[in-house]
Amino acid sequence: ELKDFFKTTNIVDVMKRKIISCSVSDTLGKVISSMVQRNVDRMPVIDVSGKLVGVVSFVDVLEHLFVFPQRRMHTSRSASQNVWKVTGVSEKQNLLKCPVANVMSEICYTCDSDSTITDIIDTIGEHDVSSVIIVKDAKPIGVITVKDLFEFYRKRI
């Protein structure tokens, strides 16, 4: 039913055209600040030519800063539990200075600008993601989130 509704919908009617992106060389601290200021939870990451190379989300950032991957994690085993030592403040400050390329996901789901809304719905469903980046010539030109699709639908029923 939802796919039928969107069959006649143009992709530009739903996508957000104002792309808020970051450069692959931006620091993690700069990206976090930008995400908070602009109220976004993910950003496409572009290279110097403007081409999409990845995506960074708050989940990526939180995992990097707080989940403590093996290379930064210290564990000690007691009788029945693992004890996790928290990464020190100075290490977290250094992490904020690292390039976003160290944190971003190189796997991001895209659709071409000539895709249909049903293509986007299929991509979201197949990969269990909450957004798709719309690209033209490998450069991001828009974004469509599940929320965007539902809001568009809600306004028209």
Disulfide bonds with the S-S distance in Angstrom:
none
